[in-house]
Amino acid sequence: MEAIAEQRSLSTGTVRAHIETLYAKGYQIRLEEFLTMDEFAEIQTARDQLGGEPLLRDLFDHLREKHDYFKLRLAVHYQKRLRGDG
């Protein structure tokens, strides 16, 4: 991501936001380059423990800041896609 950001004169945050947006819109992106299945499972377990659709901040705090917001958002989008509603 850093190389892409540098080549395009963008911040890494902007590149991450583009990746999230494209994935959320249904583009095929290899999430395993950004989020391992172990990380996804851990995030999903935390979401289940919190119940419902927890806020990202609550999830971030529950996981004691172990995963950044980029990974949390990707995990949420991935779960929605698995359920067929995203």
Backbone as CSV, one residue per row, in Angstrom:
resi,resn,N_x,N_y,N_z,CA_x,CA_y,CA_z,C_x,C_y,C_z
1,MET,0.804,-1.184,0.000,0.000,0.000,0.000,0.856,1.260,0.000
2,GLU,1.956,1.187,0.705,2.820,2.361,0.773,3.363,2.742,-0.600
3,ALA,3.723,1.731,-1.395,4.251,1.998,-2.734,3.178,2.618,-3.632
4,ILE,1.978,2.095,-3.534,0.874,2.646,-4.329,0.610,4.089,-3.920
5,ALA,0.579,4.324,-2.620,0.337,5.677,-2.121,1.407,6.636,-2.630
6,GLU,2.646,6.205,-2.580,3.742,7.064,-3.029,3.653,7.332,-4.530
7,GLN,3.399,6.287,-5.312,3.312,6.435,-6.772,2.203,7.391,-7.191
8,ARG,1.123,7.394,-6.436,-0.047,8.193,-6.811,-0.182,9.472,-5.988
9,SER,0.817,9.755,-5.186,0.806,10.952,-4.336,-0.437,11.003,-3.448
10,LEU,-0.731,9.866,-2.839,-1.851,9.742,-1.918,-1.340,9.313,-0.558
11,SER,-2.151,9.506,0.448,-1.784,8.987,1.759,-2.140,7.500,1.809
12,THR,-1.508,6.781,2.709,-1.833,5.366,2.893,-3.285,5.218,3.322
13,GLY,-3.764,6.159,4.125,-5.161,6.136,4.556,-6.128,6.227,3.396
14,THR,-5.785,7.032,2.407,-6.635,7.155,1.218,-6.653,5.857,0.429
15,VAL,-5.499,5.235,0.280,-5.436,3.952,-0.428,-6.264,2.910,0.316
16,ARG,-6.145,2.886,1.635,-6.945,1.953,2.429,-8.435,2.213,2.241
17,ALA,-8.825,3.465,2.243,-10.237,3.815,2.060,-10.730,3.358,0.693
18,HIS,-9.893,3.497,-0.333,-10.278,3.033,-1.665,-10.457,1.522,-1.691
19,ILE,-9.564,0.802,-1.034,-9.671,-0.662,-0.970,-10.965,-1.062,-0.276
20,GLU,-11.266,-0.436,0.857,-12.503,-0.733,1.592,-13.728,-0.466,0.732
21,THR,-13.744,0.686,0.063,-14.883,1.068,-0.768,-15.088,0.085,-1.915
22,LEU,-14.011,-0.260,-2.588,-14.117,-1.201,-3.704,-14.614,-2.555,-3.230
23,TYR,-14.089,-3.041,-2.112,-14.535,-4.338,-1.592,-16.014,-4.276,-1.210
24,ALA,-16.405,-3.195,-0.553,-17.806,-3.041,-0.136,-18.740,-2.991,-1.340
25,LYS,-18.248,-2.492,-2.477,-19.060,-2.420,-3.689,-19.076,-3.736,-4.462
26,GLY,-18.361,-4.739,-3.978,-18.415,-6.054,-4.596,-17.232,-6.436,-5.460
27,TYR,-16.238,-5.564,-5.545,-15.052,-5.914,-6.326,-14.310,-7.059,-5.653
28,GLN,-13.717,-7.904,-6.451,-12.946,-9.033,-5.939,-11.556,-8.543,-5.534
29,ILE,-11.328,-8.469,-4.257,-10.043,-8.038,-3.709,-9.547,-9.148,-2.802
30,ARG,-8.297,-9.471,-2.935,-7.715,-10.540,-2.112,-7.492,-10.009,-0.698
31,LEU,-8.489,-10.203,0.144,-8.411,-9.684,1.507,-7.278,-10.296,2.312
32,GLU,-6.881,-11.497,1.951,-5.816,-12.157,2.720,-4.499,-11.384,2.647
33,GLU,-4.398,-10.430,1.741,-3.210,-9.575,1.706,-3.246,-8.527,2.816
34,PHE,-4.432,-8.319,3.387,-4.607,-7.287,4.401,-5.139,-7.824,5.727
35,LEU,-5.804,-8.983,5.684,-6.483,-9.535,6.854,-6.395,-11.059,6.799
36,THR,-5.754,-11.662,7.795,-5.669,-13.121,7.815,-6.991,-13.715,8.295
37,MET,-7.209,-14.959,8.000,-8.434,-15.612,8.464,-8.443,-15.738,9.988
38,ASP,-7.278,-15.852,10.601,-7.212,-15.870,12.067,-7.652,-14.524,12.639
39,GLU,-7.210,-13.439,11.996,-7.632,-12.110,12.449,-9.134,-11.932,12.253
40,PHE,-9.631,-12.381,11.104,-11.064,-12.290,10.862,-11.833,-13.056,11.928
41,ALA,-11.399,-14.265,12.229,-12.091,-15.084,13.230,-12.086,-14.395,14.592
42,GLU,-10.964,-13.810,14.954,-10.868,-13.121,16.240,-11.811,-11.911,16.280
43,ILE,-11.847,-11.168,15.192,-12.729,-9.996,15.119,-14.183,-10.443,15.142
44,GLN,-14.500,-11.507,14.427,-15.873,-12.004,14.403,-16.304,-12.497,15.778
45,THR,-15.420,-13.160,16.485,-15.728,-13.615,17.837,-16.027,-12.420,18.736
46,ALA,-15.227,-11.376,18.618,-15.455,-10.161,19.411,-16.798,-9.531,19.053
47,ARG,-17.136,-9.496,17.772,-18.440,-8.942,17.351,-19.576,-9.762,17.952
48,ASP,-19.431,-11.087,17.949,-20.451,-11.954,18.533,-20.582,-11.702,20.032
49,GLN,-19.459,-11.513,20.704,-19.474,-11.255,22.138,-20.173,-9.939,22.464
50,LEU,-19.968,-8.940,21.627,-20.598,-7.639,21.844,-22.069,-7.642,21.449
51,GLY,-22.427,-8.514,20.512,-23.817,-8.642,20.081,-24.239,-7.579,19.089
52,GLY,-25.166,-7.939,18.238,-25.704,-7.008,17.248,-24.654,-6.536,16.269
53,GLU,-24.748,-5.256,15.939,-23.787,-4.610,15.039,-23.026,-3.568,15.850
54,PRO,-21.975,-4.001,16.553,-21.269,-3.047,17.420,-20.580,-1.947,16.621
55,LEU,-20.456,-0.798,17.255,-19.691,0.293,16.663,-18.232,-0.122,16.556
56,LEU,-17.554,0.398,15.546,-16.138,0.055,15.374,-15.330,0.438,16.607
57,ARG,-15.660,1.572,17.217,-14.920,2.010,18.411,-15.074,0.991,19.540
58,ASP,-16.272,0.468,19.716,-16.509,-0.543,20.751,-15.732,-1.820,20.448
59,LEU,-15.697,-2.183,19.201,-14.948,-3.371,18.775,-13.453,-3.161,18.981
60,PHE,-12.968,-1.996,18.596,-11.559,-1.631,18.773,-11.173,-1.714,20.254
61,ASP,-12.002,-1.149,21.111,-11.736,-1.180,22.554,-11.817,-2.601,23.102
62,HIS,-12.834,-3.356,22.673,-13.016,-4.728,23.150,-11.793,-5.591,22.826
63,LEU,-11.207,-5.350,21.673,-10.019,-6.111,21.258,-8.725,-5.474,21.761
64,ARG,-8.874,-4.490,22.628,-7.722,-3.796,23.250,-6.752,-3.234,22.223
65,GLU,-7.332,-2.653,21.167,-6.575,-1.965,20.123,-5.622,-2.881,19.352
66,LYS,-5.910,-4.172,19.368,-5.034,-5.146,18.704,-5.071,-5.008,17.182
67,HIS,-6.240,-4.675,16.636,-6.405,-4.551,15.190,-6.808,-3.119,14.864
68,ASP,-6.231,-2.577,13.796,-6.572,-1.208,13.423,-7.953,-1.165,12.756
69,TYR,-8.448,0.041,12.578,-9.782,0.223,12.021,-9.902,-0.321,10.598
70,PHE,-8.847,-0.269,9.848,-8.851,-0.817,8.490,-9.213,-2.300,8.535
71,LYS,-8.554,-3.058,9.388,-8.843,-4.493,9.494,-10.241,-4.736,10.036
72,LEU,-10.661,-3.918,10.985,-12.011,-4.084,11.532,-13.061,-3.858,10.451
73,ARG,-12.890,-2.808,9.659,-13.855,-2.534,8.590,-13.847,-3.641,7.539
74,LEU,-12.660,-4.117,7.163,-12.601,-5.211,6.194,-13.316,-6.449,6.720
75,ALA,-13.125,-6.753,7.992,-13.781,-7.926,8.585,-15.298,-7.771,8.560
76,VAL,-15.785,-6.577,8.844,-17.231,-6.326,8.811,-17.759,-6.500,7.389
77,HIS,-17.069,-5.916,6.420,-17.490,-6.057,5.019,-17.455,-7.520,4.576
78,TYR,-16.414,-8.242,4.988,-16.285,-9.654,4.623,-17.454,-10.457,5.188
79,GLN,-17.788,-10.207,6.454,-18.903,-10.917,7.085,-20.217,-10.604,6.370
80,LYS,-20.423,-9.354,6.008,-21.647,-8.994,5.296,-21.730,-9.709,3.952
81,ARG,-20.599,-9.809,3.291,-20.581,-10.501,1.986,-20.889,-11.987,2.179
82,LEU,-20.353,-12.586,3.244,-20.633,-13.992,3.521,-22.119,-14.230,3.779
83,ARG,-22.747,-13.251,4.471,-24.172,-13.357,4.781,-25.047,-13.017,3.588
84,GLY,-24.428,-12.418,2.558,-25.195,-12.048,1.374,-25.859,-10.701,1.454
85,ASP,-25.460,-9.892,2.435,-26.075,-8.556,2.546,-25.044,-7.443,2.423
86,GLY,-23.996,-7.713,1.684,-23.018,-6.651,1.538,-22.105,-6.803,0.416
